[in-house]
Amino acid sequence: MATTPANPTKIHTKCRNGTYLGGPARSTVPNDMVSWVTLFPEYAPVHYTAPVVEKRPVWADNAAEVDKIQFNTMDGKINRISHQGPYELVNSVPQNPVGRTGMTGQGLLGRFGPNHAADPLVTRWKKDENGKRVKDAGGNDVLEFVAIKRGDTGEWAIPGGMVEAGDTVSLTLRKEFGEEALNSLEASPEERTKMEEMLHKLFAKGTEVYRGYVDDPRNTDNAWMETVAMNFHDEDGSVFDKFKLKAGDDAVGVMWKAITPDIKLFASHTDFVRTVYKQRTGREL
Ligand code: RP5
């Protein structure tokens, strides 16, 4: 069963106020005005759909035909169902289930409504050069996870990605990890076969960490990110003794990052690694 981290969806933090990635400034939304239930008559969100989305690549909806889209259901191969439950449509356009963001339109997201992603959270116990487990100041084992540096925001993150139309979450988890953390796209056919075998084995047994809305900086009032985050744990570290991490695709860096109390990551990823820490150690970070 899903364990929900300490309420990452309670209020928008990353997708409210400030300037949108490569876009305009969002209209200001004070903390107490996020909820749609609170009246905010002077609310005038800025409208923005990024040029790359307006060109309508295969992964993007056509805003001119939004009224024809089947929301809150499987729309052909596109999953338009929210993990949060049914969402409202206002003038045929989905309304962000968490509240106001200060921006309408698609922003950088392809789909109106939920844009589904999958986040592989790969963990192991940190060891020193002699293979002995490293301890923190409290004498506890240190848990580390595979983090990538994102090319767009420059933040460290879980190597997740969008679930493409027709793909499953489990395929996306393996594919994204391979592409972003092992650079499978540039590996030789033999290397790629070895990687795929390893990922099949490691990813066969995962634990769900989170399923739901993500406080992603790209969210708008009409388009938002949702994810399924799964933990895959290399208990004795033997799997990754044989595989070197290498950043690929849109990742510009990759590393084993210790999960420490001061950790700060992209979108809601800090909540996800905190949850995994609790699940693996029984302790709060
Ligand atoms: C986040 O965006 C998800 O948690 C996932 O990690 C990521 C997917 O977007 P891309 O990495 O494909 O841009 O909301």
py3Dmol code that shows the C-alpha trace and the ligand (Angstrom):
import py3Dmol

protein = """\
ATOM      1  CA  MET A   1       0.000   0.000   0.000  1.00  0.00           C
ATOM      2  CA  ALA A   2       1.095   3.536  -0.679  1.00  0.00           C
ATOM      3  CA  THR A   3       2.524   5.545   2.161  1.00  0.00           C
ATOM      4  CA  THR A   4       1.903   9.214   1.744  1.00  0.00           C
ATOM      5  CA  PRO A   5       4.841  11.398   2.760  1.00  0.00           C
ATOM      6  CA  ALA A   6       4.280  14.251   5.189  1.00  0.00           C
ATOM      7  CA  ASN A   7       1.702  15.956   3.028  1.00  0.00           C
ATOM      8  CA  PRO A   8       3.637  17.277   0.028  1.00  0.00           C
ATOM      9  CA  THR A   9       0.408  18.400  -1.617  1.00  0.00           C
ATOM     10  CA  LYS A  10      -0.926  20.477   1.234  1.00  0.00           C
ATOM     11  CA  ILE A  11       0.037  23.712  -0.425  1.00  0.00           C
ATOM     12  CA  HIS A  12       1.881  24.720  -3.575  1.00  0.00           C
ATOM     13  CA  THR A  13       5.449  25.753  -2.842  1.00  0.00           C
ATOM     14  CA  LYS A  14       7.484  25.126  -5.987  1.00  0.00           C
ATOM     15  CA  CYS A  15       4.701  25.934  -8.476  1.00  0.00           C
ATOM     16  CA  ARG A  16       3.614  29.270  -7.078  1.00  0.00           C
ATOM     17  CA  ASN A  17       5.014  32.821  -7.224  1.00  0.00           C
ATOM     18  CA  GLY A  18       8.346  33.653  -8.880  1.00  0.00           C
ATOM     19  CA  THR A  19       9.245  33.253 -12.543  1.00  0.00           C
ATOM     20  CA  TYR A  20       8.258  30.185 -14.560  1.00  0.00           C
ATOM     21  CA  LEU A  21      11.112  28.171 -16.149  1.00  0.00           C
ATOM     22  CA  GLY A  22      11.932  30.061 -19.378  1.00  0.00           C
ATOM     23  CA  GLY A  23       8.591  31.856 -19.142  1.00  0.00           C
ATOM     24  CA  PRO A  24       6.864  34.844 -17.516  1.00  0.00           C
ATOM     25  CA  ALA A  25       6.409  35.716 -13.833  1.00  0.00           C
ATOM     26  CA  ARG A  26       3.457  33.954 -12.225  1.00  0.00           C
ATOM     27  CA  SER A  27       0.713  36.114 -10.743  1.00  0.00           C
ATOM     28  CA  THR A  28       1.111  36.260  -6.982  1.00  0.00           C
ATOM     29  CA  VAL A  29      -0.900  33.799  -4.891  1.00  0.00           C
ATOM     30  CA  PRO A  30      -0.535  34.276  -1.116  1.00  0.00           C
ATOM     31  CA  ASN A  31      -0.447  31.138   1.095  1.00  0.00           C
ATOM     32  CA  ASP A  32      -4.005  31.604   2.281  1.00  0.00           C
ATOM     33  CA  MET A  33      -5.334  32.007  -1.289  1.00  0.00           C
ATOM     34  CA  VAL A  34      -4.125  28.702  -2.781  1.00  0.00           C
ATOM     35  CA  SER A  35      -7.370  26.827  -2.173  1.00  0.00           C
ATOM     36  CA  TRP A  36     -10.110  27.264  -4.791  1.00  0.00           C
ATOM     37  CA  VAL A  37     -12.581  27.313  -1.905  1.00  0.00           C
ATOM     38  CA  THR A  38     -11.212  30.654  -0.718  1.00  0.00           C
ATOM     39  CA  LEU A  39     -12.728  33.557  -2.654  1.00  0.00           C
ATOM     40  CA  PHE A  40     -10.054  35.581  -4.485  1.00  0.00           C
ATOM     41  CA  PRO A  41     -11.967  37.948  -6.838  1.00  0.00           C
ATOM     42  CA  GLU A  42      -8.850  39.873  -7.909  1.00  0.00           C
ATOM     43  CA  TYR A  43      -7.070  36.636  -9.006  1.00  0.00           C
ATOM     44  CA  ALA A  44      -5.735  37.252 -12.544  1.00  0.00           C
ATOM     45  CA  PRO A  45      -3.398  34.361 -13.452  1.00  0.00           C
ATOM     46  CA  VAL A  46      -0.980  34.931 -16.316  1.00  0.00           C
ATOM     47  CA  HIS A  47      -1.521  32.614 -19.317  1.00  0.00           C
ATOM     48  CA  TYR A  48       1.458  30.695 -20.652  1.00  0.00           C
ATOM     49  CA  THR A  49       2.037  27.732 -22.927  1.00  0.00           C
ATOM     50  CA  ALA A  50       5.697  27.254 -23.855  1.00  0.00           C
ATOM     51  CA  PRO A  51       6.581  27.542 -27.580  1.00  0.00           C
ATOM     52  CA  VAL A  52       7.808  23.917 -27.580  1.00  0.00           C
ATOM     53  CA  VAL A  53       4.335  22.772 -26.468  1.00  0.00           C
ATOM     54  CA  GLU A  54       2.534  25.112 -28.868  1.00  0.00           C
ATOM     55  CA  LYS A  55       4.341  23.371 -31.741  1.00  0.00           C
ATOM     56  CA  ARG A  56       2.295  20.325 -30.691  1.00  0.00           C
ATOM     57  CA  PRO A  57       4.813  17.479 -30.538  1.00  0.00           C
ATOM     58  CA  VAL A  58       3.202  14.007 -30.143  1.00  0.00           C
ATOM     59  CA  TRP A  59       3.273  14.330 -26.360  1.00  0.00           C
ATOM     60  CA  ALA A  60       1.271  17.600 -26.283  1.00  0.00           C
ATOM     61  CA  ASP A  61      -2.472  18.323 -26.419  1.00  0.00           C
ATOM     62  CA  ASN A  62      -3.989  20.773 -28.859  1.00  0.00           C
ATOM     63  CA  ALA A  63      -5.372  23.664 -26.781  1.00  0.00           C
ATOM     64  CA  ALA A  64      -7.753  24.610 -29.591  1.00  0.00           C
ATOM     65  CA  GLU A  65      -9.517  21.245 -29.185  1.00  0.00           C
ATOM     66  CA  VAL A  66      -9.424  20.874 -25.418  1.00  0.00           C
ATOM     67  CA  ASP A  67     -13.226  20.466 -25.325  1.00  0.00           C
ATOM     68  CA  LYS A  68     -12.877  17.213 -27.317  1.00  0.00           C
ATOM     69  CA  ILE A  69     -10.502  15.583 -24.798  1.00  0.00           C
ATOM     70  CA  GLN A  70     -11.873  12.743 -22.644  1.00  0.00           C
ATOM     71  CA  PHE A  71     -10.823  13.775 -19.120  1.00  0.00           C
ATOM     72  CA  ASN A  72     -10.974  11.662 -15.925  1.00  0.00           C
ATOM     73  CA  THR A  73     -10.705   8.450 -17.966  1.00  0.00           C
ATOM     74  CA  MET A  74      -8.373   6.507 -20.265  1.00  0.00           C
ATOM     75  CA  ASP A  75      -8.401   8.556 -23.460  1.00  0.00           C
ATOM     76  CA  GLY A  76      -7.179   5.969 -25.975  1.00  0.00           C
ATOM     77  CA  LYS A  77      -3.621   5.265 -24.795  1.00  0.00           C
ATOM     78  CA  ILE A  78      -3.412   8.443 -22.715  1.00  0.00           C
ATOM     79  CA  ASN A  79      -4.102   8.092 -19.001  1.00  0.00           C
ATOM     80  CA  ARG A  80      -6.133  11.151 -17.952  1.00  0.00           C
ATOM     81  CA  ILE A  81      -7.123   9.688 -14.568  1.00  0.00           C
ATOM     82  CA  SER A  82      -5.733  11.474 -11.522  1.00  0.00           C
ATOM     83  CA  HIS A  83      -4.329   9.550  -8.528  1.00  0.00           C
ATOM     84  CA  GLN A  84      -6.072  12.235  -6.456  1.00  0.00           C
ATOM     85  CA  GLY A  85      -9.557  11.227  -7.683  1.00  0.00           C
ATOM     86  CA  PRO A  86     -11.832  13.001 -10.185  1.00  0.00           C
ATOM     87  CA  TYR A  87     -10.872  16.603 -10.962  1.00  0.00           C
ATOM     88  CA  GLU A  88     -13.158  19.461 -11.963  1.00  0.00           C
ATOM     89  CA  LEU A  89     -13.447  20.927 -15.429  1.00  0.00           C
ATOM     90  CA  VAL A  90     -14.053  24.664 -15.694  1.00  0.00           C
ATOM     91  CA  ASN A  91     -15.137  25.722 -19.204  1.00  0.00           C
ATOM     92  CA  SER A  92     -13.941  22.294 -20.446  1.00  0.00           C
ATOM     93  CA  VAL A  93     -10.454  22.814 -18.956  1.00  0.00           C
ATOM     94  CA  PRO A  94      -9.147  20.754 -15.972  1.00  0.00           C
ATOM     95  CA  GLN A  95      -8.664  22.580 -12.677  1.00  0.00           C
ATOM     96  CA  ASN A  96      -5.565  21.848 -10.592  1.00  0.00           C
ATOM     97  CA  PRO A  97      -6.814  19.712  -7.656  1.00  0.00           C
ATOM     98  CA  VAL A  98      -4.495  21.340  -5.108  1.00  0.00           C
ATOM     99  CA  GLY A  99      -5.314  24.946  -5.949  1.00  0.00           C
ATOM    100  CA  ARG A 100      -4.081  28.131  -7.595  1.00  0.00           C
ATOM    101  CA  THR A 101      -0.620  28.461  -9.157  1.00  0.00           C
ATOM    102  CA  GLY A 102      -0.813  32.001 -10.616  1.00  0.00           C
ATOM    103  CA  MET A 103      -0.711  30.660 -14.193  1.00  0.00           C
ATOM    104  CA  THR A 104      -3.144  29.124 -16.700  1.00  0.00           C
ATOM    105  CA  GLY A 105      -2.305  27.195 -19.876  1.00  0.00           C
ATOM    106  CA  GLN A 106      -0.018  24.183 -20.281  1.00  0.00           C
ATOM    107  CA  GLY A 107       3.281  25.882 -19.405  1.00  0.00           C
ATOM    108  CA  LEU A 108       5.949  23.316 -20.282  1.00  0.00           C
ATOM    109  CA  LEU A 109       3.627  20.335 -19.767  1.00  0.00           C
ATOM    110  CA  GLY A 110       2.128  18.481 -22.698  1.00  0.00           C
ATOM    111  CA  ARG A 111      -1.153  17.350 -21.223  1.00  0.00           C
ATOM    112  CA  PHE A 112      -4.024  19.311 -19.770  1.00  0.00           C
ATOM    113  CA  GLY A 113      -4.869  17.725 -16.402  1.00  0.00           C
ATOM    114  CA  PRO A 114      -2.507  15.086 -14.974  1.00  0.00           C
ATOM    115  CA  ASN A 115       0.861  14.448 -16.632  1.00  0.00           C
ATOM    116  CA  HIS A 116       1.958  11.046 -15.352  1.00  0.00           C
ATOM    117  CA  ALA A 117       5.543  10.256 -14.351  1.00  0.00           C
ATOM    118  CA  ALA A 118       7.399   7.410 -12.618  1.00  0.00           C
ATOM    119  CA  ASP A 119      10.289   7.840 -10.152  1.00  0.00           C
ATOM    120  CA  PRO A 120      12.789   4.998  -9.500  1.00  0.00           C
ATOM    121  CA  LEU A 121      14.322   5.489  -6.066  1.00  0.00           C
ATOM    122  CA  VAL A 122      17.344   3.162  -6.033  1.00  0.00           C
ATOM    123  CA  THR A 123      19.017   2.834  -2.627  1.00  0.00           C
ATOM    124  CA  ARG A 124      21.910   1.067  -0.881  1.00  0.00           C
ATOM    125  CA  TRP A 125      23.869   1.419   2.371  1.00  0.00           C
ATOM    126  CA  LYS A 126      26.892   3.706   2.096  1.00  0.00           C
ATOM    127  CA  LYS A 127      30.256   1.935   2.437  1.00  0.00           C
ATOM    128  CA  ASP A 128      33.830   3.221   2.776  1.00  0.00           C
ATOM    129  CA  GLU A 129      36.725   2.193   0.482  1.00  0.00           C
ATOM    130  CA  ASN A 130      37.276  -0.939   2.612  1.00  0.00           C
ATOM    131  CA  GLY A 131      33.677  -2.034   2.144  1.00  0.00           C
ATOM    132  CA  LYS A 132      32.655  -1.171   5.719  1.00  0.00           C
ATOM    133  CA  ARG A 133      29.315   0.524   6.276  1.00  0.00           C
ATOM    134  CA  VAL A 134      29.638   4.246   7.000  1.00  0.00           C
ATOM    135  CA  LYS A 135      27.868   5.505  10.157  1.00  0.00           C
ATOM    136  CA  ASP A 136      26.280   8.906  10.756  1.00  0.00           C
ATOM    137  CA  ALA A 137      26.850  11.045  13.890  1.00  0.00           C
ATOM    138  CA  GLY A 138      24.213   8.980  15.742  1.00  0.00           C
ATOM    139  CA  GLY A 139      25.964   5.683  14.888  1.00  0.00           C
ATOM    140  CA  ASN A 140      23.340   4.687  12.289  1.00  0.00           C
ATOM    141  CA  ASP A 141      23.967   3.263   8.824  1.00  0.00           C
ATOM    142  CA  VAL A 142      23.806   5.891   6.067  1.00  0.00           C
ATOM    143  CA  LEU A 143      21.267   5.275   3.283  1.00  0.00           C
ATOM    144  CA  GLU A 144      22.159   6.664  -0.141  1.00  0.00           C
ATOM    145  CA  PHE A 145      20.234   6.858  -3.409  1.00  0.00           C
ATOM    146  CA  VAL A 146      20.985   7.400  -7.076  1.00  0.00           C
ATOM    147  CA  ALA A 147      20.468  11.102  -7.834  1.00  0.00           C
ATOM    148  CA  ILE A 148      20.762  12.904 -11.154  1.00  0.00           C
ATOM    149  CA  LYS A 149      21.375  16.597 -11.749  1.00  0.00           C
ATOM    150  CA  ARG A 150      18.620  18.008 -13.955  1.00  0.00           C
ATOM    151  CA  GLY A 151      19.603  20.018 -16.995  1.00  0.00           C
ATOM    152  CA  ASP A 152      16.584  22.348 -16.717  1.00  0.00           C
ATOM    153  CA  THR A 153      16.677  23.577 -13.101  1.00  0.00           C
ATOM    154  CA  GLY A 154      20.174  22.391 -12.098  1.00  0.00           C
ATOM    155  CA  GLU A 155      18.688  20.654  -9.040  1.00  0.00           C
ATOM    156  CA  TRP A 156      19.455  17.132  -7.835  1.00  0.00           C
ATOM    157  CA  ALA A 157      16.559  14.767  -8.367  1.00  0.00           C
ATOM    158  CA  ILE A 158      15.386  11.169  -8.637  1.00  0.00           C
ATOM    159  CA  PRO A 159      15.989   9.983 -12.237  1.00  0.00           C
ATOM    160  CA  GLY A 160      12.281   9.896 -13.095  1.00  0.00           C
ATOM    161  CA  GLY A 161      10.455  10.591 -16.304  1.00  0.00           C
ATOM    162  CA  MET A 162       7.127  10.842 -18.065  1.00  0.00           C
ATOM    163  CA  VAL A 163       5.042   7.738 -18.705  1.00  0.00           C
ATOM    164  CA  GLU A 164       4.638   7.836 -22.481  1.00  0.00           C
ATOM    165  CA  ALA A 165       1.237   7.041 -24.012  1.00  0.00           C
ATOM    166  CA  GLY A 166       0.788   3.264 -24.033  1.00  0.00           C
ATOM    167  CA  ASP A 167       3.731   2.594 -21.669  1.00  0.00           C
ATOM    168  CA  THR A 168       3.385   1.115 -18.185  1.00  0.00           C
ATOM    169  CA  VAL A 169       4.796   2.611 -14.988  1.00  0.00           C
ATOM    170  CA  SER A 170       7.142  -0.366 -14.528  1.00  0.00           C
ATOM    171  CA  LEU A 171       8.598   0.015 -18.031  1.00  0.00           C
ATOM    172  CA  THR A 172       9.069   3.770 -17.472  1.00  0.00           C
ATOM    173  CA  LEU A 173      10.883   3.151 -14.169  1.00  0.00           C
ATOM    174  CA  ARG A 174      13.453   0.870 -15.835  1.00  0.00           C
ATOM    175  CA  LYS A 175      13.754   2.956 -18.996  1.00  0.00           C
ATOM    176  CA  GLU A 176      14.306   6.273 -17.199  1.00  0.00           C
ATOM    177  CA  PHE A 177      16.827   4.817 -14.760  1.00  0.00           C
ATOM    178  CA  GLY A 178      18.765   3.221 -17.631  1.00  0.00           C
ATOM    179  CA  GLU A 179      18.770   6.362 -19.766  1.00  0.00           C
ATOM    180  CA  GLU A 180      19.474   8.982 -17.099  1.00  0.00           C
ATOM    181  CA  ALA A 181      21.651   7.155 -14.553  1.00  0.00           C
ATOM    182  CA  LEU A 182      23.465   4.551 -16.713  1.00  0.00           C
ATOM    183  CA  ASN A 183      23.443   6.359 -20.077  1.00  0.00           C
ATOM    184  CA  SER A 184      21.988   3.261 -21.746  1.00  0.00           C
ATOM    185  CA  LEU A 185      21.217   5.289 -24.873  1.00  0.00           C
ATOM    186  CA  GLU A 186      24.922   5.497 -25.669  1.00  0.00           C
ATOM    187  CA  ALA A 187      25.927   2.029 -24.452  1.00  0.00           C
ATOM    188  CA  SER A 188      27.043  -0.739 -26.803  1.00  0.00           C
ATOM    189  CA  PRO A 189      24.450  -3.438 -27.571  1.00  0.00           C
ATOM    190  CA  GLU A 190      26.302  -5.880 -25.233  1.00  0.00           C
ATOM    191  CA  GLU A 191      26.470  -3.344 -22.396  1.00  0.00           C
ATOM    192  CA  ARG A 192      22.814  -2.524 -22.884  1.00  0.00           C
ATOM    193  CA  THR A 193      21.804  -6.188 -22.676  1.00  0.00           C
ATOM    194  CA  LYS A 194      23.722  -6.514 -19.377  1.00  0.00           C
ATOM    195  CA  MET A 195      22.069  -3.356 -18.026  1.00  0.00           C
ATOM    196  CA  GLU A 196      18.612  -4.556 -19.007  1.00  0.00           C
ATOM    197  CA  GLU A 197      19.181  -7.939 -17.295  1.00  0.00           C
ATOM    198  CA  MET A 198      20.369  -6.192 -14.141  1.00  0.00           C
ATOM    199  CA  LEU A 199      17.444  -3.738 -14.140  1.00  0.00           C
ATOM    200  CA  HIS A 200      14.953  -6.554 -14.697  1.00  0.00           C
ATOM    201  CA  LYS A 201      16.298  -8.351 -11.623  1.00  0.00           C
ATOM    202  CA  LEU A 202      16.663  -5.319  -9.349  1.00  0.00           C
ATOM    203  CA  PHE A 203      13.368  -3.746 -10.399  1.00  0.00           C
ATOM    204  CA  ALA A 204      11.404  -7.010 -10.063  1.00  0.00           C
ATOM    205  CA  LYS A 205      10.896  -6.358  -6.347  1.00  0.00           C
ATOM    206  CA  GLY A 206      10.027  -2.789  -5.446  1.00  0.00           C
ATOM    207  CA  THR A 207       8.246  -1.010  -2.615  1.00  0.00           C
ATOM    208  CA  GLU A 208       5.824   1.809  -3.325  1.00  0.00           C
ATOM    209  CA  VAL A 209       6.914   5.071  -1.732  1.00  0.00           C
ATOM    210  CA  TYR A 210       4.358   7.530  -3.085  1.00  0.00           C
ATOM    211  CA  ARG A 211       1.548   7.826  -5.610  1.00  0.00           C
ATOM    212  CA  GLY A 212      -0.103  11.166  -6.305  1.00  0.00           C
ATOM    213  CA  TYR A 213       0.287  14.852  -7.071  1.00  0.00           C
ATOM    214  CA  VAL A 214       3.765  16.406  -7.337  1.00  0.00           C
ATOM    215  CA  ASP A 215       4.618  19.991  -6.380  1.00  0.00           C
ATOM    216  CA  ASP A 216       6.505  20.442  -9.670  1.00  0.00           C
ATOM    217  CA  PRO A 217       7.717  23.911 -10.773  1.00  0.00           C
ATOM    218  CA  ARG A 218       6.064  23.324 -14.192  1.00  0.00           C
ATOM    219  CA  ASN A 219       2.504  22.958 -12.817  1.00  0.00           C
ATOM    220  CA  THR A 220      -0.202  25.416 -13.775  1.00  0.00           C
ATOM    221  CA  ASP A 221      -3.877  25.840 -12.897  1.00  0.00           C
ATOM    222  CA  ASN A 222      -4.716  23.515 -15.819  1.00  0.00           C
ATOM    223  CA  ALA A 223      -1.796  21.063 -16.084  1.00  0.00           C
ATOM    224  CA  TRP A 224       0.120  19.283 -13.323  1.00  0.00           C
ATOM    225  CA  MET A 225       2.520  16.423 -12.581  1.00  0.00           C
ATOM    226  CA  GLU A 226       1.606  13.202 -10.796  1.00  0.00           C
ATOM    227  CA  THR A 227       3.905  10.269 -10.105  1.00  0.00           C
ATOM    228  CA  VAL A 228       4.397   6.779  -8.757  1.00  0.00           C
ATOM    229  CA  ALA A 229       7.683   6.580  -6.817  1.00  0.00           C
ATOM    230  CA  MET A 230       9.062   3.070  -6.227  1.00  0.00           C
ATOM    231  CA  ASN A 231      12.030   2.014  -4.103  1.00  0.00           C
ATOM    232  CA  PHE A 232      14.471  -0.627  -5.366  1.00  0.00           C
ATOM    233  CA  HIS A 233      17.064  -1.534  -2.756  1.00  0.00           C
ATOM    234  CA  ASP A 234      20.497  -3.105  -3.311  1.00  0.00           C
ATOM    235  CA  GLU A 235      20.898  -4.458   0.248  1.00  0.00           C
ATOM    236  CA  ASP A 236      24.473  -5.777   0.006  1.00  0.00           C
ATOM    237  CA  GLY A 237      25.556  -3.335  -2.732  1.00  0.00           C
ATOM    238  CA  SER A 238      26.553  -6.195  -5.031  1.00  0.00           C
ATOM    239  CA  VAL A 239      24.452  -5.024  -7.998  1.00  0.00           C
ATOM    240  CA  PHE A 240      26.131  -1.640  -8.281  1.00  0.00           C
ATOM    241  CA  ASP A 241      29.637  -3.013  -7.685  1.00  0.00           C
ATOM    242  CA  LYS A 242      29.338  -4.124 -11.307  1.00  0.00           C
ATOM    243  CA  PHE A 243      27.610  -1.053 -12.813  1.00  0.00           C
ATOM    244  CA  LYS A 244      29.133   2.403 -12.999  1.00  0.00           C
ATOM    245  CA  LEU A 245      26.731   5.329 -12.919  1.00  0.00           C
ATOM    246  CA  LYS A 246      26.926   7.605 -15.970  1.00  0.00           C
ATOM    247  CA  ALA A 247      24.650  10.583 -16.620  1.00  0.00           C
ATOM    248  CA  GLY A 248      22.691  10.402 -19.862  1.00  0.00           C
ATOM    249  CA  ASP A 249      19.703  11.832 -21.756  1.00  0.00           C
ATOM    250  CA  ASP A 250      18.707  15.162 -20.108  1.00  0.00           C
ATOM    251  CA  ALA A 251      20.686  14.511 -16.892  1.00  0.00           C
ATOM    252  CA  VAL A 252      23.913  16.510 -16.579  1.00  0.00           C
ATOM    253  CA  GLY A 253      25.283  14.688 -13.510  1.00  0.00           C
ATOM    254  CA  VAL A 254      24.743  11.500 -11.514  1.00  0.00           C
ATOM    255  CA  MET A 255      25.894  10.354  -8.056  1.00  0.00           C
ATOM    256  CA  TRP A 256      25.110   8.249  -5.010  1.00  0.00           C
ATOM    257  CA  LYS A 257      23.712  10.891  -2.650  1.00  0.00           C
ATOM    258  CA  ALA A 258      23.445  10.306   1.096  1.00  0.00           C
ATOM    259  CA  ILE A 259      19.966  10.896   2.527  1.00  0.00           C
ATOM    260  CA  THR A 260      20.703  13.437   5.249  1.00  0.00           C
ATOM    261  CA  PRO A 261      18.408  15.780   7.218  1.00  0.00           C
ATOM    262  CA  ASP A 262      19.446  18.825   5.156  1.00  0.00           C
ATOM    263  CA  ILE A 263      18.775  17.196   1.763  1.00  0.00           C
ATOM    264  CA  LYS A 264      17.043  19.443  -0.796  1.00  0.00           C
ATOM    265  CA  LEU A 265      15.826  18.076  -4.112  1.00  0.00           C
ATOM    266  CA  PHE A 266      13.722  18.961  -7.163  1.00  0.00           C
ATOM    267  CA  ALA A 267       9.882  19.165  -6.877  1.00  0.00           C
ATOM    268  CA  SER A 268       8.502  16.822  -4.149  1.00  0.00           C
ATOM    269  CA  HIS A 269      11.524  14.502  -4.267  1.00  0.00           C
ATOM    270  CA  THR A 270      12.734  15.559  -0.804  1.00  0.00           C
ATOM    271  CA  ASP A 271       9.501  14.129   0.648  1.00  0.00           C
ATOM    272  CA  PHE A 272       9.957  10.888  -1.292  1.00  0.00           C
ATOM    273  CA  VAL A 273      13.519  10.258  -0.035  1.00  0.00           C
ATOM    274  CA  ARG A 274      12.448  11.098   3.516  1.00  0.00           C
ATOM    275  CA  THR A 275       9.680   8.505   3.234  1.00  0.00           C
ATOM    276  CA  VAL A 276      12.080   5.887   1.893  1.00  0.00           C
ATOM    277  CA  TYR A 277      14.464   6.604   4.778  1.00  0.00           C
ATOM    278  CA  LYS A 278      11.616   5.996   7.237  1.00  0.00           C
ATOM    279  CA  GLN A 279      10.543   2.812   5.423  1.00  0.00           C
ATOM    280  CA  ARG A 280      14.106   1.390   5.390  1.00  0.00           C
ATOM    281  CA  THR A 281      15.275   2.439   8.875  1.00  0.00           C
ATOM    282  CA  GLY A 282      12.085   2.900  10.881  1.00  0.00           C
ATOM    283  CA  ARG A 283      13.394   6.335  11.878  1.00  0.00           C
ATOM    284  CA  GLU A 284      12.389   9.853  10.877  1.00  0.00           C
ATOM    285  CA  LEU A 285      15.175  11.767   9.194  1.00  0.00           C
TER     286      LEU A 285
END
"""
ligand_1 = """\
14
RP5
C 8.533 15.252 -11.498
O 8.959 15.387 -12.830
C 8.349 13.762 -11.316
O 8.459 13.423 -9.945
C 9.430 13.181 -12.193
O 10.626 13.010 -11.461
C 9.716 14.260 -13.240
C 9.333 13.856 -14.645
O 9.612 14.891 -15.551
P 10.881 14.871 -16.504
O 12.072 14.442 -15.661
O 10.608 13.856 -17.572
O 11.031 16.250 -17.012
O 7.352 15.949 -11.292
"""
view = py3Dmol.view(width=600, height=400)
view.addModel(protein, "pdb")
view.setStyle({"model": 0}, {"cartoon": {"style": "trace"}})
view.addModel(ligand_1, "xyz")
view.setStyle({"model": 1}, {"stick": {}})
view.zoomTo()
view.show()
